[in-house]
Amino acid sequence: MKKKVYYWSPFLSPIATCKAVINSAFSLEKFGNQHESYILNFFKEFNSFENEIKKKKINIINFYKFNFFRNLPYQGKFRSRISFIILFIFGIFPLFKKLKNNKPEFLIIHLISSLPLILLIFFKFETKFILRISGFPKLTFFRKIIWKKALKKIHYVTCPTQNTLNYIKQSNLVDESKLKLLHDPVINLKEVTEKKKEEVSYENYYFSAGRLTKQKNFLFLCKAIKEIIKNDSNKKFLIAGSGEEKKKILKFIKDNKLENNILLIGYVDNIFPYLKKAKGFILTSLWEDPGFVLIEAGICRTPVLSSNAWPGPIEIIKNNYNGYIYKNNNIEDFLKSFIIFDDKNKNDQIILNHLKTIKKFTLLSHYKNIIKII
């Protein structure tokens, strides 16, 4: 009899973690026959991936017949906290009921982790809970309290990078023997091959992608581009994404007459053809863990210029080995690194080195490691 594995990852807006959840569940179905994957579709959030989930034959469990939460705000710290409280209230009893009645072997927790962890503190389950850290965790006072109690009963805590694992180890919130390194399943080789075939009308550009938030630091990139075009007004940069800083970024572009150099192309569902055609990919994030798009750039054989953001990029990208690094949030160092990056962005050895680096982020690699845990 197959072991049931439930994935818990509610989200208000699509982020890279959503695809990691789908790919992880798919890897269990694709490469093995010992487990049966289920994605918990709490408030219909995974409906936006419905075709992909059906194609990959992943089971889905719905909590509500209708999406009562589609208009909940997710931008802004205060409004997102209100949304979190609402989701918590509506989710805690249905999740408790699902776990008690269905008794899956494992529950892998990605997002809104405090909800299932609080259940773990107060109740006994036959299900083994696995906390899958997605993104760099800020150990707030509230989170420390929950983790200190819940992680005593946790089966395992998995981390996407070695830097994050070391950080959690130093916090002394969980027994070291329960900590496991588990790289995200970012790359589905067959899927990427198909997606790269799409055509892109833009030419001769550098590419960046991500939510338009403070974390991604795109305003910094725009300020750096303003300096770059003083020497070469023909340089073009594409930024894909949407978010709360869009108006601020657009205002900067307009105020500095950069409309011909910086193009905001909005949210792009398939970034692979953009990466494939780009002269290079630029990541300016203040922090990332691990930084999915760095890995996606690698599989497209696209050179990378990245900030030395902690914990992911600084671990993945080694300067002048598989990419180029500049000091985080430092325009002067960015401009120096960009000159080298612009001059050597067709360095075949660096591209090859990056391809070797990202092998550990494939579906197969993820599967080989996750079955050691479950």
C-alpha positions as CSV (number, residue, x, y, z in Angstrom):
1,M,0.0,0.0,0.0
2,K,1.4,3.4,-1.0
3,K,2.2,5.9,1.7
4,K,0.2,9.1,1.5
5,V,2.2,12.4,1.4
6,Y,0.3,15.6,1.9
7,Y,1.7,19.0,0.9
8,W,0.5,22.1,2.8
9,S,1.4,25.4,1.1
10,P,-1.4,28.0,1.0
11,F,-0.5,31.3,-0.8
12,L,-2.1,34.6,-1.6
13,S,0.0,35.3,-4.7
14,P,2.1,32.9,-6.8
15,I,5.7,32.6,-5.8
16,A,8.5,30.2,-6.6
17,T,7.6,27.9,-3.7
18,C,4.3,27.0,-5.5
19,K,6.2,25.4,-8.3
20,A,8.6,23.7,-5.9
21,V,5.6,22.1,-4.2
22,I,4.2,20.8,-7.5
23,N,7.6,19.5,-8.7
24,S,8.3,17.8,-5.4
25,A,4.9,16.0,-5.5
26,F,5.5,15.1,-9.1
27,S,8.9,13.7,-8.4
28,L,7.4,11.1,-6.0
29,E,4.9,10.1,-8.7
30,K,7.4,10.1,-11.6
31,F,10.4,8.3,-10.2
32,G,8.9,6.0,-7.5
33,N,5.9,3.8,-6.7
34,Q,6.0,3.8,-2.9
35,H,4.2,7.2,-2.3
36,E,1.0,8.9,-3.3
37,S,1.2,12.7,-3.4
38,Y,-1.6,15.1,-2.5
39,I,-1.6,18.8,-2.6
40,L,-4.0,20.5,-0.1
41,N,-5.9,23.1,-2.0
42,F,-6.9,25.2,1.0
43,F,-8.9,28.0,-0.6
44,K,-8.6,27.1,-4.3
45,E,-5.2,28.8,-4.6
46,F,-3.7,25.9,-6.6
47,N,-6.5,26.3,-9.2
48,S,-4.2,28.6,-11.1
49,F,-2.0,25.5,-11.7
50,E,-4.9,23.2,-12.4
51,N,-3.8,22.1,-15.9
52,E,-0.2,21.4,-14.8
53,I,-1.4,19.4,-11.7
54,K,-3.8,17.3,-13.9
55,K,-1.1,16.7,-16.5
56,K,1.3,15.5,-13.8
57,K,-1.4,13.3,-12.3
58,I,-1.0,14.8,-8.8
59,N,-3.9,14.3,-6.4
60,I,-5.5,17.4,-5.0
61,I,-7.7,17.8,-1.9
62,N,-10.1,20.8,-1.8
63,F,-11.1,22.3,1.6
64,Y,-13.9,24.6,0.3
65,K,-16.2,24.4,-2.7
66,F,-15.9,28.1,-3.4
67,N,-13.0,30.6,-3.2
68,F,-14.0,32.8,-0.3
69,F,-10.5,34.3,-0.1
70,R,-9.7,35.4,-3.6
71,N,-9.9,39.1,-2.7
72,L,-7.8,39.0,0.4
73,P,-5.0,41.6,0.3
74,Y,-1.4,40.4,0.1
75,Q,0.5,43.6,-0.5
76,G,1.7,45.5,2.6
77,K,2.7,44.2,5.9
78,F,-0.4,45.1,7.9
79,R,-2.9,43.9,5.3
80,S,-1.1,40.7,4.7
81,R,-1.2,40.0,8.4
82,I,-4.9,40.5,8.5
83,S,-5.2,38.0,5.6
84,F,-3.0,35.5,7.5
85,I,-5.3,35.7,10.6
86,I,-8.4,35.1,8.4
87,L,-6.7,32.1,6.7
88,F,-5.6,30.8,10.1
89,I,-9.2,30.9,11.5
90,F,-10.7,29.2,8.5
91,G,-7.9,26.7,8.1
92,I,-7.1,25.2,11.5
93,F,-10.2,23.1,12.0
94,P,-10.5,21.7,8.4
95,L,-6.8,20.8,8.5
96,F,-7.2,19.1,11.9
97,K,-10.1,17.1,10.5
98,K,-8.3,16.1,7.3
99,L,-5.3,14.8,9.3
100,K,-7.4,12.9,11.9
101,N,-9.7,11.3,9.3
102,N,-7.4,10.6,6.4
103,K,-4.2,9.8,8.5
104,P,-1.6,10.5,5.8
105,E,1.9,9.1,6.5
106,F,3.5,12.5,6.1
107,L,2.5,16.2,6.0
108,I,5.1,18.4,4.3
109,I,4.7,22.0,5.4
110,H,5.8,24.8,3.2
111,L,3.9,28.1,3.7
112,I,1.7,29.5,6.5
113,S,3.6,26.9,8.6
114,S,2.5,28.2,12.0
115,L,-1.0,26.8,11.5
116,P,-0.1,23.1,11.3
117,L,2.7,23.6,13.8
118,I,0.3,24.9,16.4
119,L,-1.9,21.8,15.7
120,L,1.2,19.7,16.3
121,I,1.8,21.4,19.7
122,F,-1.6,20.7,21.1
123,F,-2.7,17.4,19.5
124,K,-1.3,13.9,18.7
125,F,-1.3,12.7,15.1
126,E,-0.4,9.5,13.4
127,T,1.0,11.7,10.6
128,K,4.6,12.6,10.7
129,F,5.1,16.4,10.2
130,I,8.0,17.7,8.1
131,L,8.7,21.4,8.1
132,R,10.1,22.4,4.7
133,I,11.7,25.8,5.1
134,S,10.9,27.8,2.0
135,G,12.8,31.0,1.7
136,F,15.0,32.5,4.4
137,P,13.1,32.3,7.8
138,K,13.2,35.4,9.9
139,L,13.2,34.1,13.5
140,T,10.7,36.6,15.0
141,F,9.7,36.3,18.7
142,F,6.3,34.7,17.7
143,R,8.0,32.2,15.4
144,K,10.6,31.2,18.0
145,I,7.9,30.5,20.6
146,I,6.0,28.2,18.1
147,W,9.1,26.5,16.8
148,K,10.6,25.8,20.2
149,K,7.5,23.8,21.2
150,A,6.5,22.3,17.9
151,L,9.9,21.2,16.7
152,K,10.2,18.9,19.7
153,K,7.6,16.8,18.0
154,I,8.6,17.4,14.4
155,H,9.8,14.5,12.3
156,Y,12.3,16.5,10.2
157,V,13.1,20.1,9.2
158,T,14.5,20.4,5.7
159,C,16.5,23.4,4.5
160,P,17.0,24.5,0.8
161,T,20.6,25.7,1.3
162,Q,23.6,24.8,3.6
163,N,23.7,28.4,4.8
164,T,20.1,28.2,6.0
165,L,20.7,24.8,7.7
166,N,23.7,26.3,9.6
167,Y,21.6,29.2,10.6
168,I,18.8,27.0,12.0
169,K,21.3,24.8,13.7
170,Q,22.8,27.8,15.5
171,S,19.4,28.9,16.7
172,N,19.2,25.8,18.9
173,L,15.4,25.5,18.2
174,V,15.5,21.9,16.9
175,D,17.6,18.8,17.5
176,E,20.5,18.8,15.0
177,S,19.7,15.2,14.0
178,K,16.3,16.4,12.6
179,L,17.9,18.9,10.3
180,K,18.3,17.8,6.6
181,L,19.6,19.6,3.5
182,L,17.0,19.2,0.7
183,H,17.5,21.2,-2.4
184,D,14.4,22.5,-4.2
185,P,13.3,20.7,-7.4
186,V,13.6,23.7,-9.6
187,I,14.4,22.0,-12.9
188,N,12.2,19.6,-14.8
189,L,14.4,19.0,-17.8
190,K,11.6,17.8,-20.2
191,E,9.4,20.7,-19.2
192,V,12.1,23.3,-19.6
193,T,13.0,22.0,-23.1
194,E,9.4,22.6,-24.2
195,K,9.1,26.0,-22.6
196,K,12.2,27.3,-24.2
197,K,10.7,26.8,-27.6
198,E,8.4,29.8,-27.3
199,E,9.3,32.9,-29.2
200,V,10.2,36.3,-27.7
201,S,10.0,39.5,-29.8
202,Y,12.6,41.5,-27.8
203,E,16.2,41.6,-29.0
204,N,19.6,42.4,-27.5
205,Y,18.6,42.8,-23.8
206,Y,19.6,41.9,-20.3
207,F,16.9,40.3,-18.2
208,S,15.7,40.4,-14.6
209,A,12.6,38.7,-13.1
210,G,10.8,38.6,-9.7
211,R,8.1,40.3,-7.7
212,L,8.4,44.1,-7.6
213,T,9.1,44.2,-3.9
214,K,11.7,45.8,-1.7
215,Q,13.4,42.3,-1.3
216,K,14.1,42.1,-5.1
217,N,15.6,45.6,-5.1
218,F,14.7,46.6,-8.6
219,L,14.8,50.3,-7.8
220,F,18.5,49.8,-7.1
221,L,18.8,48.1,-10.5
222,C,17.1,51.1,-12.2
223,K,19.5,53.5,-10.5
224,A,22.5,51.4,-11.6
225,I,21.1,51.3,-15.2
226,K,20.9,55.1,-15.2
227,E,24.6,55.2,-14.7
228,I,25.3,52.4,-17.2
229,I,23.6,54.2,-20.1
230,K,25.7,57.3,-19.6
231,N,28.4,55.4,-21.5
232,D,26.1,53.3,-23.7
233,S,22.6,54.6,-24.4
234,N,21.7,51.6,-26.5
235,K,21.7,49.2,-23.5
236,K,18.3,47.6,-22.9
237,F,17.0,45.9,-19.8
238,L,13.8,43.9,-19.4
239,I,12.2,43.4,-15.9
240,A,9.5,40.8,-15.6
241,G,7.2,40.8,-12.6
242,S,4.5,42.7,-10.7
243,G,4.1,43.9,-7.1
244,E,3.7,46.8,-4.7
245,E,6.7,48.8,-5.9
246,K,5.6,49.0,-9.5
247,K,4.4,52.6,-9.3
248,K,7.6,53.7,-7.6
249,I,9.8,52.0,-10.2
250,L,7.7,53.4,-13.1
251,K,8.0,56.9,-11.6
252,F,11.8,56.6,-11.4
253,I,11.9,55.4,-15.1
254,K,9.8,58.3,-16.3
255,D,11.5,61.0,-14.1
256,N,14.9,59.9,-15.5
257,K,13.7,59.4,-19.1
258,L,14.7,55.7,-19.1
259,E,11.7,54.4,-21.1
260,N,13.9,53.3,-24.0
261,N,16.3,51.5,-21.7
262,I,14.2,49.8,-19.1
263,L,11.0,47.9,-20.0
264,L,8.7,46.6,-17.3
265,I,6.9,43.7,-19.1
266,G,4.7,42.6,-16.2
267,Y,4.2,39.1,-14.8
268,V,5.5,36.4,-17.2
269,D,4.3,32.8,-16.7
270,N,7.1,31.3,-18.8
271,I,10.4,33.1,-18.3
272,F,12.5,30.5,-20.0
273,P,12.4,31.9,-23.6
274,Y,13.3,35.3,-22.1
275,L,16.2,33.8,-20.3
276,K,17.4,31.8,-23.3
277,K,17.5,34.9,-25.6
278,A,18.9,37.3,-23.0
279,K,22.5,38.5,-23.1
280,G,22.6,37.9,-19.4
281,F,20.5,37.6,-16.2
282,I,20.8,40.1,-13.4
283,L,19.7,39.4,-9.8
284,T,19.7,42.3,-7.4
285,S,17.9,40.8,-4.4
286,L,18.7,41.8,-0.8
287,W,18.2,38.1,0.2
288,E,17.1,34.9,-1.5
289,D,16.9,31.3,-0.5
290,P,17.9,29.8,-2.8
291,G,17.0,32.0,-5.7
292,F,15.1,29.9,-8.3
293,V,15.7,32.2,-11.2
294,L,19.5,31.8,-10.8
295,I,19.1,28.1,-11.4
296,E,16.6,28.6,-14.2
297,A,19.1,31.0,-15.9
298,G,21.8,28.2,-15.6
299,I,19.7,25.7,-17.4
300,C,19.1,28.2,-20.2
301,R,22.9,28.7,-20.5
302,T,22.4,32.4,-19.7
303,P,25.3,34.2,-17.8
304,V,24.5,35.5,-14.4
305,L,25.4,38.7,-12.5
306,S,24.2,38.4,-8.9
307,S,24.4,40.3,-5.6
308,N,26.2,38.4,-2.9
309,A,22.8,38.0,-1.2
310,W,22.6,35.6,1.7
311,P,21.9,32.7,2.1
312,G,21.2,31.4,-1.4
313,P,23.0,33.4,-4.2
314,I,26.3,33.6,-2.3
315,E,26.2,29.8,-1.9
316,I,25.2,29.1,-5.5
317,I,27.2,31.6,-7.5
318,K,31.0,31.7,-7.2
319,N,32.6,34.8,-8.7
320,N,34.3,34.2,-12.0
321,Y,33.6,30.4,-11.7
322,N,29.9,30.0,-12.6
323,G,28.8,33.7,-12.7
324,Y,29.7,37.1,-11.5
325,I,29.1,38.6,-8.0
326,Y,28.9,42.2,-6.7
327,K,28.5,43.6,-3.2
328,N,24.8,43.7,-2.2
329,N,23.2,47.1,-2.6
330,N,26.5,48.7,-3.7
331,I,26.1,50.6,-7.0
332,E,29.8,51.3,-7.4
333,D,30.7,47.6,-7.1
334,F,27.7,46.7,-9.3
335,L,29.0,49.0,-12.1
336,K,32.5,47.5,-11.9
337,S,31.1,44.0,-12.0
338,F,28.8,44.8,-14.8
339,I,31.7,46.0,-17.0
340,I,33.3,42.6,-16.6
341,F,30.0,40.8,-17.0
342,D,29.1,42.7,-20.2
343,D,32.5,42.0,-21.7
344,K,32.7,38.3,-20.8
345,N,29.0,37.2,-20.9
346,K,29.7,34.6,-23.5
347,N,32.4,32.8,-21.5
348,D,31.6,29.2,-22.3
349,Q,33.5,27.8,-19.3
350,I,31.5,29.9,-16.8
351,I,28.3,28.8,-18.5
352,L,29.4,25.1,-18.3
353,N,30.4,25.5,-14.7
354,H,27.0,26.8,-13.9
355,L,25.3,23.9,-15.6
356,K,27.3,21.5,-13.4
357,T,26.3,23.5,-10.3
358,I,22.6,23.3,-10.9
359,K,22.4,19.5,-11.3
360,K,21.5,19.2,-7.6
361,F,18.3,21.2,-8.3
362,T,16.7,18.8,-10.8
363,L,13.6,16.7,-10.1
364,L,15.6,13.5,-10.0
365,S,18.2,14.8,-7.5
366,H,15.4,16.1,-5.3
367,Y,13.6,12.7,-5.4
368,K,16.8,10.8,-4.5
369,N,17.1,12.9,-1.4
370,I,13.5,13.2,-0.3
371,I,12.9,9.5,-0.2
372,K,15.8,9.2,2.3
373,I,13.6,11.4,4.5
374,I,10.2,9.9,4.0
